[in-house]
Amino acid sequence: MTAGIEPGDEREAVVRRLLPLVKKIARRVKRVVPNADFDDLVGDGSVGLIRAVDSFDPARGPTIETYARHLIAGAILNGMRRMDPVPERARRAVREVQNRRHAAAMETGETPSLAHMLRDNPAAARAVVAVYRGQPLSLDAALPPGENVVPDWGGDPGAIVAEAGERDGLRARIGNLPARQRDLVYLHYYAERPLREIGERMLVSPQRASQLHLAALKRLRKSLVAAPS
């Protein structure tokens, strides 16, 4: 057998054996995206499992479990994207704006407002409106001062799952920083405290706080570049 799984009892046995893997991946996605329907996730994942069993080639190296895991996850995410009322092009444009916003914050230590980022980019502004309109309505959520739209683009199901892993990796790298740099990063980026206030809390000058900030960013960039893709 050089490619695929032979039809018949063996193929069905492999599908049955790997079905718990579908449910395991579906449960993980469900935890990250609570509004997702579990049965739909399992259904889409099962399609990916069958595709994996039919196209598996043991000569290429990975086990059927490893190969199936990728196709199951891909099928689940594709199914969620089909249910997304917002076009992927709009979400991609908004992610690009957010990435530039975060990059500016990393460079300057201050996060520019969303309005500033959209001022000279009408296409991105239209994308922001499209994403905002596609978000589920929440009567409990209030608009932040100075913003015309909710700056939360977490409605893209595929991005939620992918970014959850990225956030975990970033937190781990922050945790490996020297203690003072780690504390500064958490206070500045997670507690949203200005560097001057952090310097006072750490009993150092504003200049020293800025030096610690830049040193922390340099270490993080180096670890991200060195990380395997």
C-alpha positions as CSV (number, residue, x, y, z in Angstrom):
1,M,0.0,0.0,0.0
2,T,1.8,3.2,-1.2
3,A,-0.9,5.8,-1.2
4,G,-4.2,6.1,0.7
5,I,-5.9,3.5,2.7
6,E,-7.3,0.5,1.0
7,P,-11.2,0.6,0.7
8,G,-13.3,-1.7,2.7
9,D,-13.1,-2.7,6.3
10,E,-9.6,-1.4,6.8
11,R,-10.6,2.1,5.7
12,E,-13.6,2.2,7.9
13,A,-11.6,0.9,10.9
14,V,-9.1,3.7,10.5
15,V,-11.8,6.3,10.3
16,R,-13.5,4.9,13.4
17,R,-10.1,4.8,15.2
18,L,-9.4,8.4,14.5
19,L,-12.8,9.8,15.1
20,P,-12.0,10.7,18.7
21,L,-9.2,12.9,17.3
22,V,-11.9,14.9,15.5
23,K,-13.9,15.4,18.7
24,K,-10.7,16.4,20.6
25,I,-9.8,19.1,18.1
26,A,-13.5,20.2,17.9
27,R,-13.6,20.6,21.7
28,R,-10.4,22.7,21.6
29,V,-11.9,25.0,19.0
30,K,-15.1,25.2,20.9
31,R,-13.3,26.4,24.0
32,V,-11.7,29.2,22.0
33,V,-14.8,30.1,20.1
34,P,-17.7,29.4,22.5
35,N,-20.4,30.4,20.0
36,A,-19.4,27.7,17.5
37,D,-21.7,24.7,17.3
38,F,-20.0,21.6,18.4
39,D,-21.9,19.2,16.1
40,D,-21.0,21.4,13.1
41,L,-17.3,21.4,14.2
42,V,-17.4,17.6,14.4
43,G,-19.1,17.3,11.0
44,D,-16.6,19.5,9.2
45,G,-13.7,17.7,11.0
46,S,-15.1,14.4,9.9
47,V,-14.9,15.5,6.3
48,G,-11.3,16.4,6.8
49,L,-10.6,13.0,8.5
50,I,-12.1,11.1,5.5
51,R,-10.1,13.2,3.1
52,A,-6.9,12.5,5.2
53,V,-7.6,8.7,5.2
54,D,-8.2,8.6,1.5
55,S,-5.1,10.7,0.5
56,F,-2.6,9.5,3.1
57,D,0.7,8.3,1.8
58,P,2.9,6.5,4.4
59,A,5.9,6.9,2.1
60,R,6.0,10.6,2.8
61,G,7.0,10.2,6.5
62,P,4.4,11.5,8.9
63,T,2.0,9.1,10.6
64,I,-1.7,9.0,9.7
65,E,-2.5,10.6,13.0
66,T,-0.2,13.6,12.3
67,Y,-1.4,14.0,8.8
68,A,-5.1,13.7,9.8
69,R,-4.7,16.3,12.6
70,H,-3.7,19.0,10.0
71,L,-6.6,18.2,7.6
72,I,-9.1,17.9,10.4
73,A,-8.2,21.3,11.8
74,G,-8.1,22.9,8.4
75,A,-11.6,21.5,7.5
76,I,-13.0,22.8,10.8
77,L,-11.6,26.3,10.3
78,N,-12.7,26.4,6.7
79,G,-16.2,25.5,7.8
80,M,-16.2,28.2,10.4
81,R,-15.0,30.8,7.8
82,R,-17.9,29.8,5.5
83,M,-20.3,30.8,8.3
84,D,-18.6,34.1,8.9
85,P,-20.8,37.0,7.6
86,V,-17.8,39.3,7.1
87,P,-15.7,38.9,4.0
88,E,-12.2,37.5,4.6
89,R,-10.8,40.4,2.6
90,A,-12.3,42.9,5.1
91,R,-10.9,41.0,8.1
92,R,-7.5,40.8,6.4
93,A,-7.5,44.5,5.9
94,V,-8.4,45.1,9.5
95,R,-5.7,42.7,10.7
96,E,-3.1,44.6,8.6
97,V,-4.2,47.9,10.3
98,Q,-3.9,46.2,13.7
99,N,-0.5,44.8,12.9
100,R,0.8,48.3,11.9
101,R,-0.7,49.7,15.1
102,H,1.1,47.1,17.2
103,A,4.3,47.7,15.3
104,A,4.1,51.4,16.0
105,A,3.5,50.7,19.7
106,M,6.6,48.4,19.7
107,E,8.7,51.1,18.1
108,T,7.5,54.2,20.1
109,G,6.2,52.7,23.3
110,E,2.8,54.4,22.7
111,T,-0.2,52.9,20.9
112,P,-1.7,55.1,18.2
113,S,-5.4,55.5,18.2
114,L,-7.5,53.5,15.6
115,A,-8.8,56.8,14.3
116,H,-5.3,58.0,13.6
117,M,-4.4,54.7,11.7
118,L,-7.5,55.1,9.5
119,R,-7.3,58.8,8.8
120,D,-5.6,58.5,5.4
121,N,-6.8,55.0,4.6
122,P,-10.5,55.1,3.5
123,A,-10.4,51.5,2.2
124,A,-9.3,50.2,5.7
125,A,-11.9,52.4,7.3
126,R,-14.6,50.8,5.2
127,A,-13.2,47.4,6.2
128,V,-13.4,48.3,9.9
129,V,-17.1,49.3,9.4
130,A,-17.8,46.0,7.7
131,V,-16.2,44.0,10.5
132,Y,-18.0,46.0,13.2
133,R,-21.4,45.5,11.5
134,G,-20.6,41.7,11.3
135,Q,-20.0,41.4,15.0
136,P,-22.8,39.9,17.2
137,L,-24.7,42.6,18.9
138,S,-24.0,43.0,22.7
139,L,-26.1,45.3,24.8
140,D,-23.5,45.0,27.6
141,A,-20.5,46.3,25.5
142,A,-19.9,50.0,25.5
143,L,-17.9,51.9,22.9
144,P,-14.6,53.1,24.3
145,P,-14.1,56.9,24.6
146,G,-13.0,58.5,21.3
147,E,-13.7,55.4,19.2
148,N,-16.5,55.1,16.7
149,V,-16.3,51.3,16.4
150,V,-15.4,48.5,18.7
151,P,-11.6,47.7,18.3
152,D,-12.1,44.0,18.8
153,W,-11.5,42.0,15.6
154,G,-11.8,38.6,17.4
155,G,-14.8,37.6,15.3
156,D,-12.7,35.8,12.7
157,P,-12.9,32.2,13.9
158,G,-9.7,31.1,12.1
159,A,-7.7,34.0,13.4
160,I,-9.0,33.3,16.9
161,V,-7.6,29.8,16.9
162,A,-4.3,30.7,15.2
163,E,-3.7,33.8,17.4
164,A,-4.4,31.9,20.6
165,G,-1.3,29.8,19.9
166,E,0.7,32.9,19.0
167,R,-0.3,34.7,22.2
168,D,0.7,31.7,24.3
169,G,4.1,31.6,22.6
170,L,4.6,35.4,23.2
171,R,3.6,35.1,26.9
172,A,6.2,32.3,27.3
173,R,8.9,34.4,25.7
174,I,8.0,37.4,28.0
175,G,8.2,35.0,30.9
176,N,11.8,34.2,30.0
177,L,12.9,37.9,30.2
178,P,15.0,39.1,33.1
179,A,12.7,40.0,36.0
180,R,12.7,43.8,35.7
181,Q,12.2,43.7,31.9
182,R,9.4,41.1,32.3
183,D,7.6,43.2,35.0
184,L,7.9,46.3,32.8
185,V,6.5,44.6,29.7
186,Y,3.5,43.2,31.7
187,L,2.8,46.6,33.3
188,H,3.2,48.5,30.0
189,Y,1.4,46.3,27.5
190,Y,-1.0,44.3,29.7
191,A,-1.8,46.8,32.5
192,E,-1.4,49.7,30.0
193,R,0.6,51.8,32.4
194,P,2.9,54.6,31.0
195,L,6.6,54.2,31.2
196,R,7.0,57.2,33.5
197,E,4.6,55.6,36.1
198,I,6.4,52.3,35.8
199,G,9.7,53.9,36.4
200,E,8.4,55.5,39.6
201,R,7.0,52.2,40.7
202,M,10.3,50.5,40.0
203,L,12.3,53.3,41.7
204,V,14.2,54.2,38.5
205,S,14.4,57.3,36.3
206,P,12.1,57.6,33.2
207,Q,15.3,57.2,31.1
208,R,16.2,53.9,32.8
209,A,12.6,52.7,32.3
210,S,12.9,53.5,28.6
211,Q,16.2,51.6,28.4
212,L,14.7,48.6,30.1
213,H,11.7,48.8,27.7
214,L,14.0,48.9,24.6
215,A,16.2,46.1,26.0
216,A,13.1,43.9,26.5
217,L,11.8,44.5,23.0
218,K,15.2,43.7,21.6
219,R,15.3,40.4,23.5
220,L,11.8,39.6,22.3
221,R,12.6,40.3,18.7
222,K,15.7,38.2,18.9
223,S,13.7,35.2,20.3
224,L,11.0,35.6,17.7
225,V,13.5,35.6,14.9
226,A,15.3,32.6,16.3
227,A,12.0,30.7,16.8
228,P,11.4,27.8,14.3
229,S,8.7,28.6,11.8
